[in-house]
């Protein structure tokens, strides 16, 4: 009976985790868990969404969700991976669900706040681990991160999850939120069963990956700063400017999901360009949200909604970008996904924390809020210029097929790192250009036997077993 149930479950979930669009459902469930918990008022039936206890719990969860993936990625390094085994997935998903249950119920009613804060830390840490696990699995699956594939699942599921949480009566709302990490864990295990032996992308030699690493760090730093600016705007807008304040958070998240869907539709138009060309426009929108706040208090609600929506778009695009670079071998999955999640989470924490500090000190609020906004406008202008200058590099790294100059640089870096002889480097370069063994022999005026001997030496030094693996490694064309 158990085997039959497992087979039936696998038959249902396998098309989901292997589908071109639905395979992103598990990662989307992690994001939906975050948004439904912290941005939909029904998730806390007994407490006002902007109560201090919830606010500080949120900051703790953000810090944990940012720090835990970075620490794990540092621990794993370039060689090891975080495997989605049952002993890792189920305790993580279960603790995340239990932490959510405690946070939304007992954590809001007991006298001490530390119950809520401890539960929030567990929620953030588990979300960070699930995030990394999905990054590792997508790397194995060779997932193609395009807006046309990611946006329908992200936008559609987020709309549905937020709607259920918003409309569910009483304790049904937090109960539904508790199910989201369990859904993500269930899909993770189904993914492992569907692709049990899929290999991870081979990393580029450190020297060849330098440009990609620098660009990843640049984009992450800019995303961190933009998130900080956006959530400073969100947190500093006076409550009375927002009307039904609790619902304003929900509307902002739904607007962000709608923008992602709009960008995906725009990508289908003739002559559309890389989705990463949107980055400068997002920074411009962040700058506009600051200007709206400074211009007129009647525009505070517009600034609030714009900032909240743009921040969620940043998160989706940054995750997609890191996913593409992982497939090309510029960084291990854990490193890339920890950067994408941590940059946004730490940015939100920094911006919200600064606004909260001003609110707690009336004298600072009266004198520093507007000057801070002026400084943030200058910062956004600087980041916008930086992003425009980096736009070509950002887009270039995601292009396929590969430029010939990049292939030459990779071949040289591989030869240096793995100590190939000049002849081995020469033969590897020709194989990378599509030459067969006999064609290589004819071009270099050597026997096919000699070519095959050199090829076997190359395979041994690179720990590669066949020609197709070598070509994929050199070209990085996901």
C-alpha positions as CSV (number, residue, x, y, z in Angstrom):
1,X,0.0,0.0,0.0
2,X,2.8,2.4,0.9
3,X,4.7,1.7,-2.3
4,X,1.5,2.2,-4.3
5,X,0.9,5.6,-2.7
6,X,4.5,6.6,-3.2
7,X,4.2,5.6,-6.9
8,X,1.0,7.6,-7.3
9,X,2.5,10.6,-5.6
10,X,5.6,10.4,-7.8
11,X,3.4,10.1,-10.9
12,X,1.6,13.4,-10.0
13,X,4.7,15.3,-8.9
14,X,7.2,14.2,-11.5
15,X,5.6,16.2,-14.3
16,X,5.6,19.2,-12.0
17,X,9.3,19.2,-11.1
18,X,10.4,18.4,-14.6
19,X,8.0,20.8,-16.4
20,X,9.5,23.8,-18.2
21,X,7.6,26.2,-16.0
22,X,6.2,24.3,-13.1
23,X,9.6,23.1,-12.0
24,X,10.0,26.6,-10.4
25,X,7.0,26.0,-8.1
26,X,9.1,24.7,-5.2
27,X,11.3,27.8,-5.1
28,X,8.3,30.0,-5.6
29,X,6.7,28.3,-2.6
30,X,9.6,29.5,-0.5
31,X,9.0,33.1,-1.7
32,X,5.3,32.8,-1.2
33,X,5.9,31.5,2.3
34,X,7.8,34.8,3.1
35,X,5.3,37.1,1.5
36,X,2.2,35.5,2.8
37,X,3.6,35.4,6.4
38,X,4.9,38.9,6.6
39,X,2.7,40.9,4.2
40,X,-0.8,39.5,4.5
41,X,-2.5,40.6,7.7
42,X,-4.6,37.3,8.2
43,X,-1.4,35.4,8.8
44,X,-1.4,36.9,12.4
45,X,-5.1,36.5,13.5
46,X,-4.5,38.0,17.0
47,X,-2.0,40.8,16.2
48,X,-1.8,44.0,14.2
49,X,0.6,43.4,11.3
50,X,2.8,46.4,12.2
51,X,3.0,45.5,15.9
52,X,6.5,45.9,17.3
53,X,6.7,42.2,18.1
54,X,6.0,41.3,14.4
55,X,8.3,44.0,13.1
56,X,11.3,42.9,15.2
57,X,10.6,39.2,14.5
58,X,10.6,40.0,10.8
59,X,14.0,41.7,11.0
60,X,15.4,38.6,12.8
61,X,13.9,36.3,10.2
62,X,15.5,38.5,7.4
63,X,18.9,38.4,9.1
64,X,18.7,34.6,9.5
65,X,17.6,34.1,5.9
66,X,20.6,36.1,4.8
67,X,23.3,34.8,7.1
68,X,22.6,31.1,7.1
69,X,22.9,30.6,3.3
70,X,26.2,32.6,3.3
71,X,27.6,30.6,6.1
72,X,26.6,27.3,4.4
73,X,28.0,28.4,1.1
74,X,31.3,29.3,2.8
75,X,31.4,26.0,4.5
76,X,30.7,24.1,1.3
77,X,33.3,25.9,-0.8
78,X,33.8,25.1,-4.5
79,X,33.9,21.3,-4.2
80,X,31.0,20.2,-2.1
81,X,27.2,20.5,-2.4
82,X,24.2,20.6,-0.2
83,X,22.3,17.5,-1.1
84,X,18.5,17.4,-0.8
85,X,18.5,14.1,1.2
86,X,15.4,13.2,3.2
87,X,17.3,13.8,6.4
88,X,18.0,17.4,5.3
89,X,14.8,18.3,3.5
90,X,12.1,17.1,5.9
91,X,13.6,18.4,9.2
92,X,14.2,21.8,7.4
93,X,10.6,22.0,6.0
94,X,9.1,20.6,9.2
95,X,11.0,23.1,11.4
96,X,10.0,25.9,9.1
97,X,6.3,24.9,9.4
98,X,6.5,24.5,13.1
99,X,8.3,27.8,13.5
100,X,5.6,29.5,11.5
101,X,2.9,27.9,13.6
102,X,4.6,29.0,16.9
103,X,5.3,32.5,15.6
104,X,1.7,33.2,14.5
105,X,0.0,31.8,17.6
106,X,1.9,31.3,20.9
107,X,4.6,33.8,19.9
108,X,2.0,36.6,19.7
109,X,0.2,35.8,22.9
110,X,2.8,34.9,25.6
111,X,4.3,37.6,27.8
112,X,7.9,37.2,26.6
113,X,8.8,38.3,23.1
114,X,11.7,35.8,22.9
115,X,9.4,33.0,21.8
116,X,8.4,35.0,18.7
117,X,12.0,36.0,18.0
118,X,13.3,32.4,18.3
119,X,10.5,31.2,16.0
120,X,11.3,33.9,13.6
121,X,15.0,32.9,13.5
122,X,14.0,29.3,12.8
123,X,11.7,30.4,10.0
124,X,14.4,32.6,8.4
125,X,17.1,29.9,8.7
126,X,14.9,27.2,7.3
127,X,13.9,29.4,4.4
128,X,17.6,30.1,3.7
129,X,18.4,26.4,3.6
130,X,15.4,25.5,1.3
131,X,16.6,28.3,-1.0
132,X,20.0,26.8,-1.3
133,X,18.6,23.3,-1.8
134,X,16.6,24.5,-4.7
135,X,19.6,26.2,-6.2
136,X,21.5,23.0,-6.0
137,X,18.7,21.1,-7.6
138,X,18.2,23.6,-10.4
139,X,21.9,23.3,-11.2
140,X,21.6,19.6,-11.6
141,X,18.6,20.0,-13.8
142,X,20.3,22.5,-16.0
143,X,17.3,24.8,-15.6
144,X,16.9,27.6,-18.0
145,X,16.1,30.8,-16.2
146,X,14.0,32.8,-18.6
147,X,11.2,35.2,-17.8
148,X,8.9,33.2,-20.1
149,X,9.4,30.1,-17.9
150,X,9.8,31.7,-14.4
151,X,7.2,34.5,-14.5
152,X,4.0,32.4,-15.1
153,X,4.7,30.1,-12.1
154,X,6.0,32.9,-9.8
155,X,3.2,35.3,-10.7
156,X,0.4,32.8,-10.8
157,X,1.2,30.9,-7.6
158,X,2.0,34.0,-5.7
159,X,-1.4,35.5,-6.6
160,X,-3.1,32.3,-5.6
161,X,-1.2,31.9,-2.3
162,X,-1.8,35.5,-1.3
163,X,-5.4,35.3,-2.2
164,X,-5.9,32.2,-0.1
165,X,-4.1,33.7,2.9
166,X,-6.0,37.0,2.5
167,X,-9.5,35.4,2.2
168,X,-9.1,32.4,4.6
169,X,-11.1,32.9,7.8
170,X,-9.5,32.8,11.3
171,X,-6.7,30.3,11.9
172,X,-7.1,28.8,8.4
173,X,-4.8,31.5,7.0
174,X,-1.7,30.8,9.2
175,X,-2.4,27.0,8.8
176,X,-2.2,27.5,5.0
177,X,1.1,29.5,5.4
178,X,2.5,26.6,7.4
179,X,1.9,24.3,4.5
180,X,4.1,26.3,2.1
181,X,7.5,25.1,3.4
182,X,6.1,21.5,3.5
183,X,5.0,21.9,-0.2
184,X,8.5,23.1,-1.1
185,X,10.1,20.1,0.8
186,X,7.7,17.7,-0.9
187,X,8.7,19.0,-4.4
188,X,12.4,18.9,-3.5
189,X,12.2,15.2,-2.7
190,X,10.1,14.6,-5.8
191,X,12.8,16.4,-7.8
192,X,15.5,14.2,-6.3
193,X,13.6,11.0,-7.2
194,X,12.9,12.3,-10.8
195,X,16.6,13.2,-11.3
196,X,18.6,11.0,-8.9
197,X,22.0,11.0,-10.7
198,X,22.1,14.3,-12.5
199,X,25.6,15.9,-12.4
200,X,26.3,19.4,-11.3
201,X,27.7,21.9,-13.8
202,X,31.5,21.8,-13.9
203,X,33.0,25.0,-12.5
204,X,35.2,27.1,-14.8
205,X,38.8,27.5,-13.7
206,X,39.1,30.3,-11.1
207,X,41.0,32.5,-13.5
208,X,38.4,32.1,-16.3
209,X,35.6,32.8,-13.9
210,X,37.1,36.1,-12.7
211,X,34.9,38.4,-14.8
212,X,31.8,36.5,-13.9
213,X,32.6,36.6,-10.2
214,X,33.2,40.3,-10.3
215,X,30.0,41.0,-12.1
216,X,28.0,38.7,-9.7
217,X,29.4,40.7,-6.7
218,X,28.7,44.0,-8.5
219,X,25.1,43.1,-9.2
220,X,24.6,41.7,-5.7
221,X,25.9,44.9,-4.1
222,X,23.7,47.1,-6.3
223,X,20.7,44.9,-5.4
224,X,21.5,45.1,-1.7
225,X,21.7,48.9,-1.9
226,X,18.5,49.2,-4.0
227,X,16.6,46.9,-1.6
228,X,17.8,49.0,1.4
229,X,16.6,52.2,-0.4
230,X,13.2,50.7,-1.3
231,X,12.5,49.4,2.1
232,X,13.6,52.5,3.8
233,X,10.9,54.2,1.7
234,X,8.3,51.5,2.6
235,X,9.0,51.7,6.3
236,X,9.2,55.5,6.6
237,X,5.9,56.4,4.9
238,X,3.5,57.4,7.6
239,X,0.7,54.9,8.3
240,X,-2.0,57.5,8.0
241,X,-1.0,58.0,4.3
242,X,-1.9,54.4,3.4
243,X,-5.6,54.2,4.4
244,X,-6.2,50.5,5.2
245,X,-2.5,50.1,6.0
246,X,-2.4,46.3,6.5
247,X,-3.9,45.8,3.1
248,X,-1.4,48.1,1.4
249,X,1.4,45.6,2.0
250,X,-0.7,42.9,0.3
251,X,-1.4,45.2,-2.7
252,X,2.3,46.1,-3.1
253,X,3.3,42.4,-3.3
254,X,0.5,41.6,-5.8
255,X,1.6,44.6,-7.9
256,X,5.2,43.2,-7.9
257,X,3.9,39.9,-9.1
258,X,1.9,41.6,-11.8
259,X,5.0,43.6,-13.0
260,X,6.9,40.3,-13.3
261,X,4.1,38.9,-15.5
262,X,4.1,42.2,-17.6
263,X,7.8,41.9,-18.2
264,X,7.4,38.3,-19.3
265,X,4.8,39.3,-21.8
266,X,7.0,42.2,-23.1
267,X,9.8,39.6,-23.7
268,X,7.5,37.8,-26.2
269,X,7.2,40.9,-28.4
270,X,9.3,41.0,-31.6
271,X,12.7,42.7,-31.1
272,X,12.7,42.3,-27.3
273,X,16.0,42.3,-25.5
274,X,17.6,40.6,-22.6
275,X,15.4,40.8,-19.4
276,X,18.5,42.0,-17.5
277,X,18.3,45.3,-19.5
278,X,15.4,46.0,-17.0
279,X,17.9,46.5,-14.1
280,X,18.6,50.2,-14.8
281,X,14.9,50.9,-15.1
282,X,14.3,49.3,-11.8
283,X,16.9,51.5,-10.2
284,X,15.3,54.5,-11.9
285,X,11.9,53.4,-10.3
286,X,13.7,53.2,-6.9
287,X,14.9,56.7,-7.4
288,X,11.5,57.9,-8.4
289,X,9.9,56.4,-5.3
290,X,12.3,58.6,-3.2
291,X,11.5,61.7,-5.2
292,X,7.8,61.1,-4.8
293,X,8.1,61.0,-1.1
294,X,10.1,64.2,-1.1
295,X,7.8,66.0,-3.6
296,X,4.4,65.8,-1.8
297,X,3.0,63.9,1.1
298,X,-0.1,63.2,-1.0
299,X,2.2,60.9,-3.1
300,X,3.3,58.8,-0.1
301,X,1.0,55.9,-0.9
302,X,2.3,55.8,-4.5
303,X,5.9,55.8,-3.3
304,X,5.1,53.0,-0.9
305,X,3.4,50.8,-3.5
306,X,6.1,51.4,-6.1
307,X,8.9,50.7,-3.7
308,X,7.3,47.5,-2.5
309,X,6.5,46.2,-6.0
310,X,10.0,47.0,-7.4
311,X,11.8,45.2,-4.6
312,X,10.0,41.9,-5.4
313,X,11.0,42.3,-9.1
314,X,14.6,42.8,-8.1
315,X,14.5,39.5,-6.2
316,X,13.1,37.5,-9.1
317,X,15.6,39.0,-11.6
318,X,18.6,38.5,-9.3
319,X,17.7,34.9,-8.7
320,X,17.3,34.3,-12.5
321,X,20.7,35.9,-13.2
322,X,22.5,33.8,-10.6
323,X,20.8,30.7,-11.9
324,X,22.1,31.4,-15.4
325,X,25.7,32.0,-14.2
326,X,25.6,28.9,-12.2
327,X,24.8,26.8,-15.3
328,X,27.8,28.5,-17.0
329,X,30.1,27.4,-14.2
330,X,31.0,30.9,-12.9
331,X,30.2,29.9,-9.3
332,X,29.0,26.9,-7.3
333,X,25.2,26.8,-6.9
334,X,25.4,27.5,-3.1
335,X,27.6,30.6,-3.6
336,X,25.4,32.0,-6.4
337,X,22.1,31.4,-4.6
338,X,23.3,32.6,-1.3
339,X,24.4,35.9,-2.9
340,X,21.0,36.3,-4.5
341,X,19.0,35.6,-1.4
342,X,21.3,37.4,1.1
343,X,21.7,40.6,-0.9
344,X,18.0,41.2,-1.0
345,X,17.3,40.0,2.6
346,X,20.2,42.1,4.1
347,X,19.1,45.1,2.0
348,X,15.6,44.9,3.3
349,X,16.9,44.5,6.9
350,X,19.2,47.5,6.5
351,X,16.6,49.8,5.0
352,X,13.8,48.8,7.4
353,X,16.2,49.0,10.4
354,X,17.3,52.6,9.5
355,X,13.7,53.7,9.2
356,X,12.8,52.0,12.5
357,X,15.7,53.8,14.2
358,X,14.4,57.1,13.1
359,X,10.9,56.3,14.2
360,X,12.2,55.4,17.7
361,X,14.1,58.7,18.1
362,X,11.7,61.6,17.4
363,X,14.4,64.2,17.2
364,X,16.2,62.1,14.5
365,X,12.9,61.6,12.6
366,X,12.2,65.3,12.5
367,X,15.7,66.3,11.3
368,X,17.2,63.3,9.4
369,X,14.4,61.6,7.3
370,X,14.4,64.1,4.4
371,X,18.2,64.6,4.3
372,X,18.5,60.8,4.2
373,X,16.2,60.7,1.3
374,X,18.3,63.3,-0.6
375,X,21.4,61.2,0.0
376,X,19.5,58.1,-1.2
377,X,18.5,59.9,-4.4
378,X,22.2,60.7,-5.0
379,X,23.1,57.0,-4.2
380,X,20.5,55.7,-6.6
381,X,21.8,58.1,-9.3
382,X,25.3,56.8,-8.8
383,X,24.2,53.1,-8.9
384,X,22.1,53.8,-12.0
385,X,25.3,55.2,-13.8
386,X,27.3,52.2,-12.5
387,X,24.6,49.7,-13.7
388,X,24.4,51.3,-17.1
389,X,28.2,51.0,-17.5
390,X,28.0,47.4,-16.4
391,X,25.0,46.6,-18.6
392,X,27.0,45.0,-21.4
393,X,29.0,42.8,-19.1
394,X,25.9,41.8,-17.2
395,X,24.2,40.7,-20.4
396,X,27.2,39.3,-22.0
397,X,27.7,36.7,-19.4
398,X,24.2,35.3,-20.0
399,X,24.6,35.0,-23.8
400,X,24.7,31.8,-25.7
401,X,26.4,30.7,-27.8
402,X,29.8,31.7,-26.6
403,X,32.1,34.3,-28.2
404,X,35.3,32.9,-29.8
405,X,37.4,35.2,-27.6
406,X,35.8,33.8,-24.5
407,X,36.4,30.3,-25.7
408,X,40.1,31.0,-26.1
409,X,40.3,32.6,-22.7
410,X,38.6,29.6,-21.1
411,X,40.9,27.1,-22.9
412,X,44.0,29.0,-21.8
413,X,42.7,29.1,-18.2
414,X,41.9,25.4,-18.2
415,X,45.4,24.6,-19.6
416,X,47.0,26.7,-16.9
417,X,45.0,25.4,-14.0
418,X,45.2,21.7,-15.0
419,X,48.8,21.9,-16.2
420,X,48.1,20.7,-19.8
421,X,51.0,20.5,-22.1
422,X,51.2,22.8,-25.2
423,X,50.1,19.9,-27.4
424,X,47.2,19.0,-25.1
425,X,46.1,22.6,-25.0
426,X,46.2,22.7,-28.8
427,X,44.2,19.5,-29.2
428,X,41.7,20.6,-26.6
429,X,41.2,23.9,-28.5
430,X,40.5,22.1,-31.7
431,X,38.0,19.8,-30.0
432,X,36.3,22.8,-28.6
433,X,35.9,24.2,-32.1
434,X,34.2,21.0,-33.2
435,X,37.1,19.0,-34.8
436,X,36.9,15.2,-34.7
437,X,39.9,13.1,-33.7
438,X,40.7,12.3,-37.3
439,X,40.3,16.0,-38.3
440,X,42.7,17.0,-35.5
441,X,45.2,14.4,-36.6
442,X,45.0,15.7,-40.2
443,X,45.4,19.4,-39.1
444,X,48.3,18.7,-36.8
445,X,50.0,16.1,-39.1
446,X,50.0,13.5,-36.4
447,X,48.5,10.0,-36.2
448,X,44.9,9.5,-34.8
449,X,46.4,7.2,-32.2
450,X,48.6,10.0,-30.9
451,X,45.5,12.3,-30.8
452,X,43.5,9.8,-28.8
453,X,46.4,9.4,-26.4
454,X,46.5,13.1,-25.8
455,X,42.7,13.2,-25.4
456,X,42.8,10.5,-22.8
457,X,45.4,12.5,-20.9
458,X,43.2,15.6,-21.1
459,X,40.2,13.6,-19.8
460,X,42.3,12.3,-16.9
461,X,43.5,15.7,-15.8
462,X,40.1,17.3,-16.0
463,X,38.2,14.3,-14.6
464,X,36.1,14.1,-17.7
465,X,34.9,10.9,-19.3
466,X,33.8,11.7,-22.8
467,X,34.0,14.2,-25.6
468,X,30.5,15.7,-25.1
469,X,31.4,16.6,-21.5
470,X,34.6,18.3,-22.6
471,X,32.7,20.4,-25.2
472,X,30.0,21.3,-22.7
473,X,32.6,22.3,-20.2
474,X,34.4,24.6,-22.6
475,X,31.3,26.2,-24.1
476,X,29.1,26.6,-21.0
477,X,26.1,26.9,-23.3
478,X,23.1,26.2,-21.0
